[in-house]
């Protein structure tokens, strides 16, 4: 079964740009909330914000917000306290850095931009740009208007907060009947916002020869031009979109000009920018979790009843009464045993390498990672942050608190520090004292694995140790033969020289 188009889009652009998770449907969401009395309230168009906890909607690819860790209950669109996770605590806001860039287009590694006809207005390739692809899979994001990038700086505080709360967030989502796995939940720490965009994605197909995008601009003030219309060309084998959608009265819908396969122009004096407020979310920086999965799942077996598959995200009334752990395990007594058998496939995104590293480097039940952790994977093992476990949940953390438990390290660490102070030694002492090495004088090490250039790595990886002269063979083979205990004649000669 082919993945959803938004999955292909996010995978392709996150692989080409280390900018976080690409949102395939950047439009803000208007939530219609109905209370127990049947009264409906609307949240208004809400873009993704720093501190949001939510997930990507599986079919359409927009971000679904559950709550925000920075907002007080009942304020600013935040649910009331009764509709928040148990034990909810506000995380104080940290410093947020805001930058602006005018990157005009983001394309996956298989896509190239060609046939650019530039105009003088706007920071984009005003006019038309064609695209070609070297493979049958790719994605394109056109951003003709400036991008505002907002990023929280104190990421470690978010990671530690998520380390303590993440499993309760998943339990909350399941209790609210959201069909979402633990791996799919996100805590947002950074957002890229703009006013308009156009996207294209293709999978298992070739682009038409004339595939491209035409953009027109309109004045939005003194020396400011923003996009007012997108027109994709030759889109037969690609799924294209653009936004935000222009709001038209019902009577004009029949006369609306399609934005696909057309070069119809709107005169600048007759047009208005699609949007002047940056509330379209292009990328997010985020924190995700991943649970260790020792088995694929078991059937629920009840005494006197039929076997069935149990899933923690089931919406059935009987399933909601079954206690479910964050890993999806149900505990109902001696007569029923069940483990999670997800209806949906396990969620994946660009953070998987960091999450897998934490799981492999520790004995934790759940790993938590941030986009910044991907950079650490490029460092030598010796300088990567410590993996720290708290309550069975592990993060990369550069600072240890007393109550935190360091994870077992399965990679060697090179220790650098001041040389050990040595006592004065005479030539006689040197020639007559045996050479000794002590395992206790070194930190515990293991091998770096196949291909390591570390001396003796294979032996240390197998738990073997060496002492005496044998330990020096791989380190100083050219000196080893000369450092044997001298004969009696050499010893007497040394005494006469010293005297």
Backbone torsions as a table, in degrees:
resi	resn	phi	psi	omega
1	UNK	NA	130.0	-178.1
2	UNK	-71.4	145.2	177.7
3	UNK	-68.3	159.0	176.6
4	UNK	-62.1	147.9	-178.9
5	UNK	-54.9	-37.4	-178.5
6	UNK	-68.1	-27.2	176.3
7	UNK	-68.1	-44.9	177.5
8	UNK	-60.9	-44.6	-179.8
9	UNK	-57.2	-50.0	-177.0
10	UNK	-66.9	-40.9	179.2
11	UNK	-63.5	-42.8	-176.7
12	UNK	-67.4	-45.1	-177.0
13	UNK	-78.3	-32.4	177.2
14	UNK	-69.2	-29.8	176.8
15	UNK	-72.2	-28.0	-178.3
16	UNK	-90.7	-28.5	-177.4
17	UNK	-130.6	123.7	178.3
18	UNK	-82.8	69.0	-174.0
19	UNK	-122.9	10.6	-177.9
20	UNK	102.7	-155.5	-177.1
21	UNK	-92.4	119.9	177.5
22	UNK	-73.6	132.8	177.5
23	UNK	-93.0	113.3	-175.3
24	UNK	-68.2	-30.5	176.8
25	UNK	-117.2	91.5	-170.2
26	UNK	-74.9	-6.8	-171.8
27	UNK	-66.8	144.6	175.3
28	UNK	-67.3	158.5	-174.0
29	UNK	-110.1	138.2	173.8
30	UNK	-104.6	111.9	-176.8
31	UNK	-91.4	128.5	175.3
32	UNK	-100.1	112.8	-173.2
33	UNK	-110.9	122.7	-179.9
34	UNK	-108.2	129.4	-180.0
35	UNK	-90.6	-176.6	-176.3
36	UNK	-64.0	-26.6	179.9
37	UNK	-85.8	1.5	179.9
38	UNK	86.9	3.6	178.8
39	UNK	-78.9	135.9	-176.3
40	UNK	-110.7	129.6	173.5
41	UNK	-120.1	152.1	179.6
42	UNK	-113.6	140.4	-178.6
43	UNK	-79.6	-18.7	-170.1
44	UNK	83.3	166.3	-178.3
45	UNK	-67.5	113.9	-173.7
46	UNK	-115.2	113.3	174.9
47	UNK	-75.8	167.8	176.0
48	UNK	-68.8	137.1	-177.1
49	UNK	-126.1	155.7	173.8
50	UNK	-60.7	131.3	-177.8
51	UNK	99.1	-8.5	178.7
52	UNK	-67.8	138.9	170.2
53	UNK	-113.4	126.2	-177.6
54	UNK	-173.2	-156.1	-177.7
55	UNK	-155.8	166.4	178.3
56	UNK	-85.0	126.0	179.2
57	UNK	-61.1	124.7	-167.7
58	UNK	-62.4	-31.9	-175.4
59	UNK	-92.1	-40.3	-171.6
60	UNK	-107.4	-16.2	171.3
61	UNK	83.6	15.3	174.1
62	UNK	-94.0	163.6	-176.8
63	UNK	-86.3	128.7	177.7
64	UNK	-101.7	119.6	-179.1
65	UNK	-91.8	131.9	174.7
66	UNK	-96.0	-46.3	178.1
67	UNK	-168.7	176.9	179.6
68	UNK	-125.8	131.7	-174.5
69	UNK	-73.0	-13.6	-177.7
70	UNK	-97.3	-12.6	-171.6
71	UNK	-101.1	145.7	178.3
72	UNK	-74.1	150.3	179.4
73	UNK	-56.3	133.1	176.5
74	UNK	78.7	3.7	-177.6
75	UNK	-116.9	139.9	174.4
76	UNK	60.7	35.4	-179.1
77	UNK	85.6	-1.3	177.5
78	UNK	-72.9	137.5	176.1
79	UNK	-60.8	160.7	175.0
80	UNK	-65.8	165.3	-175.3
81	UNK	-58.4	-34.6	179.9
82	UNK	-68.5	-19.3	-179.6
83	UNK	-106.6	25.4	176.1
84	UNK	-117.9	162.6	179.4
85	UNK	-57.1	148.7	179.4
86	UNK	-60.0	134.1	-178.8
87	UNK	73.4	24.4	-178.3
88	UNK	-58.2	132.7	176.6
89	UNK	-130.2	137.1	179.1
90	UNK	-73.0	131.3	173.5
91	UNK	-89.6	119.2	179.7
92	UNK	-57.1	140.6	-179.9
93	UNK	-67.8	141.2	176.0
94	UNK	-103.0	-178.2	178.5
95	UNK	-65.6	134.2	178.1
96	UNK	-116.6	127.5	177.9
97	UNK	-98.4	134.7	179.7
98	UNK	-119.6	127.2	177.5
99	UNK	-130.8	165.4	-179.6
100	UNK	-132.3	139.5	173.6
101	UNK	-141.3	165.7	-176.7
102	UNK	-122.6	39.1	176.3
103	UNK	-59.0	120.7	-172.7
104	UNK	-81.7	-30.1	-174.7
105	UNK	-153.8	140.7	174.1
106	UNK	-117.4	123.7	179.1
107	UNK	-128.1	151.1	177.4
108	UNK	-71.6	170.3	-172.2
109	UNK	-64.6	-21.9	-178.9
110	UNK	-86.7	-6.9	-172.3
111	UNK	-107.9	140.2	175.0
112	UNK	-124.7	147.6	177.3
113	UNK	-95.5	135.1	-178.8
114	UNK	-144.6	172.8	174.4
115	UNK	50.8	51.4	-179.7
116	UNK	-84.3	124.4	173.3
117	UNK	-111.0	97.2	-172.4
118	UNK	-85.0	150.8	173.3
119	UNK	-117.6	173.8	-175.5
120	UNK	-85.2	-13.4	-174.6
121	UNK	-102.4	141.6	175.8
122	UNK	84.1	155.3	179.6
123	UNK	-81.0	-2.9	-176.6
124	UNK	-93.9	176.6	173.6
125	UNK	-78.0	71.9	-176.4
126	UNK	-50.5	132.5	-176.1
127	UNK	112.1	-117.6	-173.4
128	UNK	-134.2	145.1	173.6
129	UNK	-137.7	131.3	176.1
130	UNK	-98.0	158.1	-178.9
131	UNK	-133.0	145.0	173.2
132	UNK	-131.5	159.6	-176.4
133	UNK	-134.2	143.1	178.8
134	UNK	-93.0	-4.4	177.6
135	UNK	-140.6	179.6	-177.6
136	UNK	-93.7	18.4	-178.7
137	UNK	-145.4	134.2	179.4
138	UNK	-179.9	175.2	-178.5
139	UNK	-149.9	152.4	-179.0
140	UNK	-137.1	136.2	171.8
141	UNK	-128.3	117.1	176.3
142	UNK	-100.7	130.2	-177.7
143	UNK	-130.6	82.7	-175.4
144	UNK	-69.6	-24.4	-177.5
145	UNK	-98.7	160.9	-179.6
146	UNK	-58.3	151.1	-179.6
147	UNK	-110.9	128.3	173.6
148	UNK	-98.6	121.3	-179.1
149	UNK	-108.7	120.6	-179.3
150	UNK	-115.2	126.3	-175.7
151	UNK	-138.6	126.1	171.0
152	UNK	-68.7	139.6	-175.4
153	UNK	-95.4	-31.3	-175.7
154	UNK	-89.8	68.4	-173.5
155	UNK	-64.8	-32.2	-177.4
156	UNK	-61.8	-34.3	178.3
157	UNK	-66.7	-35.3	177.2
158	UNK	-68.7	-40.4	-179.1
159	UNK	-65.7	-42.1	179.3
160	UNK	-68.1	-36.8	177.0
161	UNK	-64.1	-45.7	178.9
162	UNK	-65.8	-34.6	178.6
163	UNK	-58.0	-36.0	-178.9
164	UNK	-83.8	-30.6	-168.0
165	UNK	-109.3	-14.9	-165.3
166	UNK	-59.6	-43.9	-177.8
167	UNK	-64.7	-35.2	177.6
168	UNK	-69.1	-30.2	176.1
169	UNK	-64.5	-40.1	179.3
170	UNK	-67.4	-41.6	176.7
171	UNK	-59.9	-38.9	177.6
172	UNK	-63.7	-45.0	-179.6
173	UNK	-61.7	-41.5	178.5
174	UNK	-66.1	-40.7	179.7
175	UNK	-63.4	-29.8	177.9
176	UNK	-90.2	13.3	173.8
177	UNK	66.6	28.8	171.1
178	UNK	-84.1	126.7	179.9
179	UNK	-83.6	79.7	-173.2
180	UNK	-140.5	137.6	175.8
181	UNK	-83.5	162.1	177.3
182	UNK	-56.3	-41.5	-176.0
183	UNK	-65.0	-22.0	-175.3
184	UNK	-86.4	-14.9	179.6
185	UNK	-71.0	145.8	-178.7
186	UNK	-136.0	146.2	167.5
187	UNK	-113.9	118.9	-173.3
188	UNK	-84.8	130.1	176.7
189	UNK	-119.4	-4.3	179.2
190	UNK	-161.7	146.5	-179.6
191	UNK	-139.2	147.2	170.6
192	UNK	-112.3	119.6	-176.0
193	UNK	-117.9	147.4	175.5
194	UNK	-147.9	-176.5	-177.0
195	UNK	-101.6	-24.0	179.4
196	UNK	-155.0	163.5	-174.6
197	UNK	-164.4	163.2	171.5
198	UNK	-143.6	138.1	-177.0
199	UNK	-129.3	154.4	173.7
200	UNK	-146.8	143.2	177.9
201	UNK	-145.4	141.9	177.6
202	UNK	-142.1	149.5	-176.9
203	UNK	-148.3	129.2	179.0
204	UNK	58.5	40.7	178.6
205	UNK	-158.5	164.1	177.4
206	UNK	-105.1	146.1	177.3
207	UNK	-74.8	147.3	173.5
208	UNK	-66.9	155.5	-175.1
209	UNK	-61.9	-35.0	-177.0
210	UNK	-95.5	18.9	-175.7
211	UNK	-65.1	131.4	179.6
212	UNK	-175.9	-176.0	-174.9
213	UNK	-133.9	132.7	174.4
214	UNK	-110.8	133.2	-178.0
215	UNK	-126.0	139.3	173.4
216	UNK	-122.3	149.2	-176.0
217	UNK	-116.0	156.1	174.8
218	UNK	-133.4	153.3	-179.6
219	UNK	-72.7	135.9	177.6
220	UNK	-123.7	25.8	-178.1
221	UNK	134.6	-170.9	-177.9
222	UNK	-65.2	116.5	176.7
223	UNK	58.6	24.2	178.1
224	UNK	-120.4	124.8	177.7
225	UNK	-126.2	129.0	179.3
226	UNK	-122.7	156.4	-177.4
227	UNK	-64.2	138.4	177.3
228	UNK	-120.4	-15.4	178.7
229	UNK	-158.7	139.9	172.7
230	UNK	-116.4	140.3	176.2
231	UNK	-136.2	107.5	175.0
232	UNK	-80.0	141.6	-178.0
233	UNK	-115.5	140.7	174.4
234	UNK	51.7	62.5	-173.0
235	UNK	-103.3	20.9	-172.3
236	UNK	-55.5	-38.0	-175.5
237	UNK	-108.1	17.7	179.3
238	UNK	-133.5	150.2	175.2
239	UNK	-96.1	115.6	-175.1
240	UNK	-117.3	157.5	179.2
241	UNK	-156.2	164.1	175.3
242	UNK	-157.6	160.7	-177.3
243	UNK	-169.3	174.2	1.5
244	UNK	-72.8	159.1	179.6
245	UNK	-65.8	135.1	178.3
246	UNK	-76.0	128.0	-179.2
247	UNK	-80.2	117.0	-179.9
248	UNK	-118.6	147.0	175.3
249	UNK	-66.5	153.2	-176.8
250	UNK	-55.0	-34.8	-176.6
251	UNK	-68.1	-20.0	-176.7
252	UNK	-99.0	-1.3	-176.9
253	UNK	-63.9	-36.3	-177.7
254	UNK	-68.7	-24.8	-178.1
255	UNK	-95.7	1.8	-176.6
256	UNK	-65.9	133.2	178.1
257	UNK	-82.0	131.2	-179.5
258	UNK	-65.5	144.8	178.5
259	UNK	-90.4	6.0	-179.0
260	UNK	-110.3	140.6	174.4
261	UNK	52.6	45.9	-180.0
262	UNK	-146.0	150.0	176.2
263	UNK	-118.9	18.0	179.5
264	UNK	-58.7	133.2	-176.7
265	UNK	-105.2	152.6	172.0
266	UNK	-112.0	125.5	-179.2
267	UNK	-62.5	138.7	-177.2
268	UNK	-55.4	-37.0	-177.6
269	UNK	-75.0	-12.0	179.5
270	UNK	-102.5	-1.2	-172.3
271	UNK	-113.5	162.2	175.5
272	UNK	-130.3	149.1	176.4
273	UNK	-58.2	148.9	177.8
274	UNK	-60.0	-37.4	-177.7
275	UNK	-159.2	142.9	175.1
276	UNK	-112.8	-5.7	178.2
277	UNK	-109.0	129.6	-178.3
278	UNK	-80.7	90.0	177.6
279	UNK	-128.3	19.3	177.4
280	UNK	-100.6	120.4	-171.5
281	UNK	-93.3	116.5	-177.4
282	UNK	-92.7	-50.0	-179.3
283	UNK	-134.3	152.7	171.2
284	UNK	-130.5	142.4	166.0
285	UNK	-94.9	139.1	-166.5
286	UNK	-152.2	166.6	173.6
287	UNK	-114.5	136.1	178.6
288	UNK	-132.3	163.7	177.6
289	UNK	-122.3	158.0	174.9
290	UNK	-147.0	128.6	-178.1
291	UNK	-92.0	149.2	173.7
292	UNK	-73.1	131.9	-175.8
293	UNK	-120.9	93.1	-178.1
294	UNK	-74.7	-20.5	178.1
295	UNK	-147.7	166.7	-174.3
296	UNK	-85.0	-17.5	178.8
297	UNK	133.5	158.8	179.0
298	UNK	-124.5	159.6	174.8
299	UNK	-78.8	147.2	173.4
300	UNK	-80.8	126.3	-177.8
301	UNK	-123.3	116.1	179.9
302	UNK	-109.0	142.1	179.9
303	UNK	-62.2	124.8	177.8
304	UNK	77.6	5.2	-178.3
305	UNK	-121.2	177.2	180.0
306	UNK	-83.5	150.6	174.4
307	UNK	-74.1	143.2	173.3
308	UNK	-151.9	160.4	176.2
309	UNK	-81.3	133.8	178.9
310	UNK	-108.4	136.1	175.6
311	UNK	-130.0	137.4	-176.4
312	UNK	-65.1	-18.8	-178.9
313	UNK	-96.6	6.9	176.9
314	UNK	-57.1	141.3	179.5
315	UNK	-95.5	1.6	-178.1
316	UNK	-64.5	147.8	-178.8
317	UNK	-65.6	-34.2	179.9
318	UNK	-72.2	-33.6	179.2
319	UNK	-71.1	-32.4	-178.1
320	UNK	-68.2	-18.5	179.5
321	UNK	-86.8	-4.8	-179.4
322	UNK	-88.0	124.1	177.9
323	UNK	-60.0	132.5	-176.2
324	UNK	-129.2	132.2	177.2
325	UNK	-81.6	173.3	-179.8
326	UNK	-65.7	-26.0	177.2
327	UNK	-85.0	-0.6	177.0
328	UNK	90.6	19.5	-179.2
329	UNK	-96.1	131.1	-178.8
330	UNK	-99.4	139.2	178.9
331	UNK	-127.8	109.3	-177.0
332	UNK	-126.8	1.2	-179.6
333	UNK	133.2	-176.0	-175.9
334	UNK	-72.4	-23.4	-174.1
335	UNK	-90.8	-6.5	-179.4
336	UNK	-134.6	130.9	175.0
337	UNK	-133.9	130.8	-179.2
338	UNK	-146.4	148.4	170.3
339	UNK	-132.5	160.3	-172.3
340	UNK	-65.4	132.1	170.9
341	UNK	-125.0	89.3	-168.0
342	UNK	-59.1	140.5	173.5
343	UNK	-71.2	-39.9	179.0
344	UNK	-93.3	155.9	174.7
345	UNK	-68.1	160.3	-179.3
346	UNK	-63.1	137.7	-176.8
347	UNK	-74.9	142.0	178.6
348	UNK	-134.5	145.9	168.4
349	UNK	-158.0	-164.4	-171.3
350	UNK	-66.8	-15.0	-179.1
351	UNK	-84.4	-4.2	-177.0
352	UNK	-55.6	-43.6	179.5
353	UNK	-58.4	-41.4	179.3
354	UNK	-68.8	-40.7	178.9
355	UNK	-64.7	-42.2	179.2
356	UNK	-65.4	-37.9	178.0
357	UNK	-60.9	-45.3	-179.1
358	UNK	-64.0	-40.8	178.6
359	UNK	-64.2	-39.8	-178.8
360	UNK	-74.2	-29.0	-175.6
361	UNK	-88.7	1.3	-175.4
362	UNK	-148.5	178.4	177.3
363	UNK	-108.2	24.1	-175.8
364	UNK	-70.0	161.6	172.7
365	UNK	-87.6	-32.5	-177.5
366	UNK	-136.4	135.3	175.2
367	UNK	-106.8	145.2	177.8
368	UNK	-128.9	133.5	-176.6
369	UNK	-141.6	157.1	177.7
370	UNK	-122.2	162.2	180.0
371	UNK	-56.1	-34.3	178.7
372	UNK	-61.7	-27.4	-178.2
373	UNK	-66.1	-22.9	178.6
374	UNK	-63.1	-31.9	178.1
375	UNK	-66.5	-34.9	-178.5
376	UNK	-64.7	-27.1	-179.2
377	UNK	-66.5	-17.8	178.0
378	UNK	-85.2	-10.3	-179.1
379	UNK	-84.4	157.2	169.9
380	UNK	-59.8	151.3	-177.8
381	UNK	-56.4	-31.4	-175.0
382	UNK	-66.9	-24.1	-175.6
383	UNK	-113.4	8.4	175.1
384	UNK	-73.9	151.7	178.6
385	UNK	-61.3	152.1	177.5
386	UNK	-65.1	137.2	171.8
387	UNK	-85.9	120.3	-173.8
388	UNK	-117.3	133.0	179.6
389	UNK	-106.4	133.1	172.7
390	UNK	-138.5	119.3	-179.8
391	UNK	62.0	30.9	-179.8
392	UNK	82.5	0.9	-178.6
393	UNK	-113.5	131.4	-173.3
394	UNK	-116.0	143.9	173.2
395	UNK	-137.3	163.8	167.7
396	UNK	-82.6	118.1	-172.7
397	UNK	-138.4	125.1	-178.0
398	UNK	-81.8	-6.8	-177.2
399	UNK	-131.8	136.8	-177.8
400	UNK	-106.5	133.9	169.1
401	UNK	-96.4	161.3	-175.4
402	UNK	-61.5	-34.5	-176.1
403	UNK	-83.7	-4.7	-177.7
404	UNK	-86.5	148.3	-176.9
405	UNK	-107.1	114.0	176.7
406	UNK	-64.6	141.4	178.9
407	UNK	-78.7	149.7	174.5
408	UNK	-59.4	137.5	-178.6
409	UNK	-100.5	128.1	-178.1
410	UNK	-106.2	14.4	176.0
411	UNK	-128.0	148.3	-178.8
412	UNK	-70.1	147.6	176.5
413	UNK	-120.2	128.7	175.4
414	UNK	-84.6	125.6	-176.1
415	UNK	-98.2	126.6	-178.9
416	UNK	-117.5	134.4	-179.8
417	UNK	-175.3	-178.4	-179.3
418	UNK	-67.3	148.2	179.3
419	UNK	-64.9	147.4	179.2
420	UNK	-69.3	137.6	-179.6
421	UNK	-70.5	129.3	-177.0
422	UNK	-108.2	145.6	176.0
423	UNK	-78.0	158.8	179.2
424	UNK	-64.2	134.1	-176.9
425	UNK	-129.0	130.4	176.7
426	UNK	-83.1	166.8	177.3
427	UNK	-62.1	-35.7	178.6
428	UNK	-64.3	-42.1	178.8
429	UNK	-61.7	-40.1	-177.1
430	UNK	-65.9	-41.5	-176.1
431	UNK	-77.3	-24.8	-175.4
432	UNK	-100.9	-19.4	-178.2
433	UNK	-83.1	133.2	177.8
434	UNK	-68.5	149.7	178.2
435	UNK	-81.9	125.3	-177.5
436	UNK	-128.4	145.5	169.4
437	UNK	-127.9	143.1	-178.8
438	UNK	-120.9	131.3	177.2
439	UNK	-61.2	-31.7	-177.6
440	UNK	-68.7	-20.5	-179.9
441	UNK	-79.8	-4.8	-179.6
442	UNK	-118.3	152.0	173.0
443	UNK	-71.1	152.1	177.8
444	UNK	-62.1	134.2	-178.9
445	UNK	-133.1	158.9	171.5
446	UNK	-132.2	168.7	-176.1
447	UNK	-67.5	152.5	177.2
448	UNK	-81.9	-3.2	178.3
449	UNK	99.8	178.5	-178.7
450	UNK	-59.7	142.1	179.0
451	UNK	82.3	3.6	-178.0
452	UNK	-70.0	143.9	175.0
453	UNK	-97.1	7.4	179.3
454	UNK	-78.1	128.2	-179.5
455	UNK	-60.7	131.3	175.9
456	UNK	73.1	16.9	-175.5
457	UNK	-64.9	-37.8	-178.0
458	UNK	-63.8	-42.1	-179.7
459	UNK	-65.8	-43.7	-179.0
460	UNK	-66.9	-32.5	177.6
461	UNK	-65.8	-24.6	178.8
462	UNK	-93.5	3.8	178.4
463	UNK	84.4	11.0	-179.6
464	UNK	-87.8	149.4	176.0
465	UNK	-129.6	161.0	179.1
466	UNK	-128.9	155.4	176.2
467	UNK	-142.5	166.2	178.2
468	UNK	68.4	-152.6	-175.6
469	UNK	-63.3	-31.4	-175.5
470	UNK	-60.7	-31.0	-178.1
471	UNK	-68.6	-22.2	-176.6
472	UNK	-91.0	-12.8	-176.6
473	UNK	-55.8	-51.4	-179.0
474	UNK	-71.5	-18.4	-177.6
475	UNK	-87.1	-46.1	-176.8
476	UNK	-134.4	68.5	-177.1
477	UNK	-63.8	-29.9	-177.8
478	UNK	-76.9	-18.1	-179.7
479	UNK	-98.6	-22.0	-171.6
480	UNK	-57.5	-41.3	-176.5
481	UNK	-67.7	-24.3	-177.0
482	UNK	-88.2	-13.5	-173.7
483	UNK	-100.8	36.6	174.3
484	UNK	-87.9	158.9	-179.0
485	UNK	-60.7	127.8	-175.7
486	UNK	-70.5	158.4	177.0
487	UNK	-72.1	170.2	-179.3
488	UNK	-61.6	-36.3	180.0
489	UNK	-64.9	-41.7	178.3
490	UNK	-65.8	-35.0	179.7
491	UNK	-65.4	-44.2	178.6
492	UNK	-64.0	-39.4	179.4
493	UNK	-62.9	-38.6	179.0
494	UNK	-64.6	-38.2	179.1
495	UNK	-64.2	-40.9	-178.4
496	UNK	-66.9	-35.0	178.4
497	UNK	-68.1	-41.7	-178.7
498	UNK	-67.0	-37.0	179.8
499	UNK	-70.4	NA	NA
